[in-house]
Amino acid sequence: MRSANGHHTVTSPVPREVWESLYRSDEKAVVSQSPAWRDSLLADGRYQDASLLYEFPSGRQVLMPMARRRLQPPGTTAVASWPQVWGIGGPITSAGQVSPAEAAAVLGDVARRGTLSAAITLRPDADPNWLSQARQFRVEDRGCYVVDLDGGFGEVWKHRFRSNTRRAVRKAERSGLDVEVDRSGRLLDVFYDLYQKSLSRWAAVQREPLWFTRMRMNRVCYTTPRHLARVARHFGEDCAIWVAWHDGQPAAANIILRAGSYVKAWRGAMDKEIAAPVCATEFLDRLAIEDACQEGYRFYDLGGAEPGTSLARFKENLGATLRFTHELRTERLPVSRARRLSANAVSTLVSRGAPGTLRPDRARYSRE
């Protein structure tokens, strides 16, 4: 579909070759805006491509990644960039800063397309004009932790890693860990077995049934064997499964994705009894960060965490700094609020008020 309003044209869905070209030209584009990420989402089968390409008289092109569920009741279209568990979407632009008028035109059009709701999650350090023109949206801050790789691994090791992380890495080097890197998907089963052990431990910590922990975690970081396989297939060699072995047993594993100028630590899991004494998780991140530096990538994205938590401190110890993303949301009905209230009610019933229970709306993907 292609339309024009006298000021700009809109094409939907966006041809893949155009997406690839714009992605390569946008130096700040993140992994979850890449064509491979889009292909993984659409291969899920639950969503259809609703992406939008805006072309302005200035010559600027703006691509808005967008998807909607295939099955929606008539008159209740919900569009998102991206849907919940798919993370950061937001605009991809050709060279130069968008003007306030261009940003307003894009956001206004997106808001009108969601008859029930429209949501956009902006990437870190997004052009401020997107926020200044988001008057029809409710804006909520989000955070992610990113390691700046400028200067190479020597600079990161000496000046960004904290001393306790350097000590942990040295301990891991003395422990006799064996590390394997797979770019074919062969080690996905090893990762998933470790992930199941992580789920069992989280359930015990949260004092909740394992089935509920699995449901809650899938709500914030959808992780199934089929989903992992889809992502690995579409990223190809840009998806690496790093596994640390100790005495022949898998201790920890990370799934690392790369695209554009970013490397993304996408999923992580461990057998804590094996991994913690030998600092296997710190060692895997150290190796992946060094590899990213050697390959010329600019940023290492460690994902979100609540500031002040042990997970946030782990990421800060690796040299990551907190960068803010923003979720823009407009709704005809309070769908998201109702969803949060329902999830909290269920969590309270399941946990029976156990202290320390993590509410679903506060949950974050944990690499422990």
N, C-alpha and C positions, 0 to 999 in steps of 0.2 A: 504494500500500500504506500502510495506517495501522494502527499497533499501540499498545498501552498496557501499562504494567507496574505501574500503581497509583501511580506517582510522576510520570510524564511520558508524553506521547504522542510517537510518531515517525511522520512522514509522508514517503514517498519514492515518486517524485521530488517535488521541491518545485514547486508551481504557480508559473508565471512571475510572476503578479501579486503573489504573496507575496514572491518574490525581489526584485522591483523595490521594493516597499514597505520591506522590511528594509534593502536596500542604501541607499536614500535616508535612512533614519533613523540609519545608522551613520556618524558623521562621520569615522571613521578608515579606512573601507573604501577599498581600493586599486583601480586600474583592472582588475587581473586577477581581481577578485571580482565584477565588474559583469555584468549580464545579457548585454550585448553580447559580452563575452569568453566567457561560457558558450555562447552561440549559435555563436560562431566555432569553439569546440572541438567541439561536437556536429556541426557541418556538415562537419567533417573526415571523418566517416564511420567512423573507426576506433574511436570510443568511444561509449558510451551513458551517459545521465544516471543517476547513482546518488546524487544529492544527498539530503540528509537535513534534515528540519525537526523540531527538538525543542521541545516546548511544556511548560513547567513550571508547577506550581501557583502559583508567584510571579507568573505572568503573563509571564515572560520567554520570548522565542523565540530560539533559536539555529539558524542555518542553516549547515550544513556543505556547501560545494561539494564534489562528489565525482563521479568518473567511473571507469569500468572499460572495458577493451577488450571489444569485441563478441564476439570469438572467443577463448575461453579453454578449456583442457582442463577437463573436469569435476572439481570439487573443488579447483581451483587459482585461486580468485578473488583478484585483486589489485586493490585500490581505492586511489585517490590523490586528493589535493586540493592541487595538481593533478598529472596525469602529467608526467613529467620536463620536457619542453620547454615546458610551459605555465606554469611558474613558480609564483608565490605563490597559494595558495588560502586555506585556513584558515577559521575560524568568522567569521560575520557575526552580530552580536547587536543586539537592540533595546536601548533606553536602559538604562544602568547596567552595573555590573561584574558578571560572572558570579560566583556563589559557588563555593567549592571543590567542594562536592557536585555542583553542576550541571556544572562542568567535568569532574569525574571520571566522571559518568554518560555524558556525550557521548563522551569519549575511550575509555571502556571499551566502549561500543557499537560505535564505529568499528573498534576493534582486533578485535572478534569477527567483523566482517563480512568482513575480509580473510583468507580461509582460507589463502592463500599469503603475502600481505603487505598491509600498510596503511601509507600514508604521508600526512602532513599537513605542508605548508610554511606556517608562521605568518608573518603580515605583520610589518613593523617595528613595534616598540613594542606588541606584543600584550599583552593582559591577563596579568600574571604567574601567575594561577591556572592558565592552560593549561600552563605549564611545571611548576608545582609538582605538578600532578596527572597528569603524563605518565609514571607509574612503569613502565608496561608497554611504553614506547617507548624506543628509543635516540635521543638528542638530539644533533644536530650543528649547530653555528653556521654561519650563512651571513651574507653582508654585502651591503648595497646602499647606493648613494650618493644622497642626497636633498638638494635645495636647498629650504630653508625660504623661502617667498615672503612671509612676514609683513612688513608695512610697505610693500609695493609695490616697483616696479622701481627706483626711486631708492635705496631702502635696499639692495636686492640689489647694484646697481651700485657703490655707494660703499663698502659695508662687508662684502660677501660675496664678490664677484668679487675675485680677487687682481690685483695690479698688472700682472703679465705678461699676464693675460687681457684687461685693459682696453687694454693696448698692442696686443695682437693684433687686437682689435676695431677700434681706430682705424686700424690698418694696412689691415684689410679694407675699411673705409669709404673709404679713399683709393685702393683698387685698382680701383674700377669694377665691382664685382660686381653682377650682377642677380639678384634673388631672386624666385622664383615659389612661390606656395602653392596647392596643389590639394586640394580636399576631395571630388572626384568619383572618384578612382582613375585619372585620366587619366595621371598622371606615374609610375605604378608601373613601367612599362617602363624609364623613365629610371633610377629607383632600382635596378632589378634589373641593368641593364647596369653601373652603378657597383659594385654588389655583386660581380659577376663579376670585375671588375678587382681588387677588394679580395681576393677568394679567390686569385687568381693571385699577388698580392704576398705574402700570408700563406704560400702554399705554398713560394715561393722563400725566404722568411725561415726557415721551419721545415725546409727541405731535404727536402721530401716531395712525392710525386706530387700533382697537382692533384685527382685523383679521391679521394685519401685525405683531403685537406684539406676537400673538399666534404662527404664522409661525416662527418668529425669535427665540423665546424661544424653540420651538420644535427642531430647528436646533442644539441648544447647550445642551438642557436637555429635551430630548423626554419625554413628560409627558401626557399620555392619560389614561383614565380609564382601557383600556385593558392592556396597558403596566404595570401600577401599579399592576393590579391583577396578571399578569404573574410573576412579581418579588416576590410578596407576596406569591404566591403559591409555587414557587420553593425554597424560603428561609424558608418557614414554620414558626416555632417559632423563627427563627433568624431574622425575619422581624417584627418590632414593630412599631405601629402607636401610637404616644404620642399626646394626645389632651388636651389642657388647656381650661377649660370652666369658664366663668365669668357671674354670674347671669343667668345661664342656656343657655348662648350663646357661641358657639365655638369662641375662641379668636385666637388661634394659634395651629399649628400641625406640627410635624416632623415625617418623616419616617426614622427609624434607622435600619441599617443592620449590622449583625455581622458574622465574619468568621475568622478563624485563630487567630491571635493576635490583630486584628483590629476590631473596631466598626466604622461604617461609617454613618455620618449624611447625608443621601442621598438626601432627598427632604424636603423642608420646605415651609410653607405658613402661612399667618395670615390675619385677619381682623384688619387693623392698628388702626382704631378708637377705637376698644375694647382692642386690645393687648398692644399698646404702653403705655397708661397711667398706666397699671398694670405690665409692664415688663414681659409679658407672654413668649416671646421668650427666654430671658435669663434664666427664671425659668425652661423651658423645657430642655434646654441644661444642666443646672446644675443637674437636676434629671437624665438625660440620662448618663452624665459623672459619677455621683456617682454609678449608676447601673453598668456601664462598669467596674468601679474599683472593686466593690463587686464581680463581676463575673470573675475577674482575667484577663481581657483584658489589653493589653499593650499600645494601642494607640487609640485616638479618632480623626478620620479624618473628618475635617470640609469642605474639598473641596477647590476649587480655588477661587481666588479673585485678582483683580489688586492691587498691593501694593500701599498704600497711600489712597485708597478709604475708604468710610465709612464701606463698607462690610468687608474689610481687618481689619479695626480697631475693628469692632465687634468681629471678630474671635481672634484677638490678645488679646482683653480684657478677653476672655475666657481662656487665657493661651496658645493659639496655636502659634507655630513658623512656619515661612515660610520654606518649604522644596522644593527643586527643582526636578522636573521630566524633562524628555527630550523626545521630539518627534523626531524619526529618520524617514526620508522620502526619498525615491528615486523614480523618475518619468521619464518615457520615453518622456512624454509630460507635459507641465506646467499646469497640471489639477488643483492643489490646488490654484495656483495664479489666474487662470482664474475664479475659483469659488469665490475667495475673491473679485476680481474686480467686478464681476457681482452682488454679494450680496451688496457691497458698493454702486454701481450705483442705485440699486433698493431702498436701504435705503434712499439715497439722494433724489430720486424722491418722495418717499412716504412722507418723513418728510419735504420736500421743504426747506431743509436747516435749520430747526428749531434748535436753540442753545441747546446744551446738549444732542443731539440725540446719542445714543449708537450704534455704528456700529456693524453689525452682527459678524464680525471677531474678535471683541474685547469683545463680550458678554460672560458672565460667568454665571453659575448657581447661583442664588441669594437666600440666605436664609434670606435676609433683616436684 
